[in-house]
Amino acid sequence: MSGTPEEPVHPDPPESRTADPALTERHAQLRDYHAAFRVAQLAMAVVDEDGLVVAANDSFGSLLGSEPTALHAQAASDLVDLASDGRTWHAYREVLRGRRSRFRCTRRLKHADGRSLWAEVTVAPVPDSRRVLLSIADISDRRELQARLRHLQMHDPVTRLPNRALFFERLSAALEASALDAAEGVTAGSPAPGETITSSYESYGYGRTGRIGLCYLDLDGFKAVNDTLGHRVGDRLLAAVAARLTECADNDGYTRSGGHLVARLGGDEFAILVEDSTGTEQLADLARSVLNALQQPFDLGGQRLSVSASIGVVERSGHGTTATALMQAADTTLYWAKADGKARWTLFDPERNAHRMTRQALSSTLRPAVERGEFTLEYQPLVELADGAVRGVEALVRWNHPQFGSLAPNRFIGIAEEDGSIVELGRWVLRTACRQARQWQKDRPRERPIFVSVNVAVRQVWDSDLVADVAGILAETGLAPHLLQLELTESAVMGSAGRPLQALQALSDMGVRIAIDDFGTGYSNLAYLSRLPVSVLKLDGSFVRGFQDEEHANPADELIVEALVQLAHRLGLTVTAECVETAGQASRLRRIGCDTGQGWLYSRAVAPDRIAELIGAEPLRV
């Protein structure tokens, strides 16, 4: 009986009939074991301590396409590929040496007829022996089923593209490969010392750059397609888009991992992953080709549709980044592309992103900062051009941020207007400025009191009872209404109707001065100006900057300012010129009748004690 794990079993000798019954039973058991071993459906082989096959059953030979006797004395590790990786080889040797009780692995084996099969290999010691039993189960059907299930799990059923899970799996693998290259000292685009580039991948010019590129795109207005034409048409459009994206990716080139990965991340969001990218120009070219491809109309069974897409493009070294960081950058850049007008691609800008991150940090801490007392006020003098006397001051808020230092209003006022915290902040500014103006008046009772000008955002008018706030603060601080001036931008005041206009009228009736800030840059609706309860026009600094010396002056600016001043005076308004920086500008403004000047020529915004020194001091003549 060839191919059995022990010596061949012969018929019992005649003397055995009178032998010990226990020995006879033992021989019978061995015959049964040998027969079971030979006819077992599970492929098995007995291997000695040197790793050589002692005996193999018919199933083992059939699995490998060989006669069992032909496998005798062959290395089992060669037959079932146990030496192809260090970890498997070590575990196998440990079982042979009796240092490990069992070992199991999965291998891909090759049949004699050329077929490949997946096998589960188990190695276990034979009891009371120095040999081991090698058993092999053909799991090809199971692997195929697993592969099919994985494909279904990792692919989008609508577009047949890889889904989010497979995309992140591939992205993580690419980042790990970049980190490994960096650890091994492989420089971008060049071989390691002593290495010769011979792979077919690199021979076509696709070097190992260790960089990652990503085009993250979103269809513009896709929801309207679903809402008007139905989800069936929407799904067909997504499938057609997927086909064009795949074509663009295939035309762009190949990497070590094959073609660029095109994935549907969900909804109408897609991504194209470029491993070992050659730089931002490659990603820019790919993004442009995608936009051009999607601009061509889609014919969906007689339904002709046109769509566009917004694309965020990120390209960077794979080493040192993470999948989360890369996707955050891509998502941010896609948002920029949408905000910039859609139907375009935008490249990630670290500086712009840093500004966004700073803005987000400010937004999240702005409201608590008011309660923590992180804001202060500085004051810039408003000087009478005719005599140089300080008639008032403009209150300018500063944020003493614990992380970013002293911040000017342009860094956070826009944020405060967006999230509504401008109401609370504006109320604090108004109260603090009025209290300070009243304190100056108390400290110098014999001097002519100066007024304080406070900027008011239009949202303060809509989201709070500004009239009640002002009345309450004036009563609380004891400041006379005519010593308070509220500044609103031209775009906020012009065209005011309903509640804003009523609030301005009520404040004016109360005696509070209303000023239009940055006049000349907004609507400039002069006919409407006469209907507003306005006391002061503050000319935008762009006009004043044209007032250089006689040689470099812009005559048109002077004519415009002179006309505005004359018009304002006829309407009973006073005029303040902003951004006065030179004596020449002050002289020309004074000559054409401008009332008040404000700018660095007189003083920058300063602390309250410095303003106290200017009250009653010698006029600021220039």
GIPEBEL-V990755 format. One line per field, one symbol per residue. ss: DSSP state (~ for helix, > for strand, _ for the rest). phi: phi as a letter, one per 40 degrees, with the letter a starting at -180 (. if undefined). Layout:
ss=???
phi=???
//
This chain:
ss=_____________~~~~~__~~~~~~~~~~~~~~~~~~~___>>>>>____>>>>>_~~~~~~~___~~~~___>~~~~______~~~~~~~~~~~_____>>>>>>>>>_____>>>>>>>>>>______>>>>>>>_~~~~~~~~~~~~~~~>______>_~~~~~~~~~~~~~~~~~~~~________________~~~~_______>>>>>>>>>>_~~~~~~~~_~~~~~~~~~~~~~~~~~~~~~~_>>__>>_>>>>>>__>>>>>>>____~~~~~~~~~~~~~~~~__>>>__>>>__>>>>>>>>>>_____~~~~~~~~~~~~~~~~~_____>>>__~~~~~~~~~~~~~~~~~~~~~~~__>>>>>>>>>>_____>>>>>>>>>>>>___>>>_~~~_~~~~~~~__~~~~~~~~~~~~~~~~~~~~~~_______>>>>>__~~~~~~__~~~~~~~~~~~~___~~~>>>>>>~~~~_____~~~~~~~~~~~~__>>>>>>>______~~~~______>>>>_~~~~~_________~~~~~~~~~~~~~~~~___>>>>_____~~~~~~~~~____>>________>_~~~~~~~________
phi=.cgccbcdcbdccdcccbcddcccccccccccccccdccdcccbacbcccgcccabccccccccgacdccccgccccccbfcbcbccccccccccdcgcacaababbbbbcccgcbacbbbbbaccdfaccbbbbbbcbdcccccccccccccbbcccbgcdcdccdcccccccccccccdcccgcccgaccdgcbcbccccccgccccgbbbabbbaccgcdcccccbgcccccccccccdccccccccccibbdchcccbbbchfbbbabcbcfccicccccccccccccccccdbbbggccbbbbabbcbbaacccgbbcccccccccccccccccchgfabbcdbdccccccccccccccbcccccccgcbbbbbbcbbcccbgcccaabcbcbbcccbbgcbcdccbcccccccgcccccccccccccccccccccccbcccccbcbbbcbcccccccacccccccccccccgccdccbbbbbcdccccgcagcdcccccccccchccbbccfchbbcfccccdccccbbbbbcccccccccccdcbccdccccccccccccccccgbcbbccgcbbccccccccccgccbbaicdcaccbcdcccdcccgcddccb
//
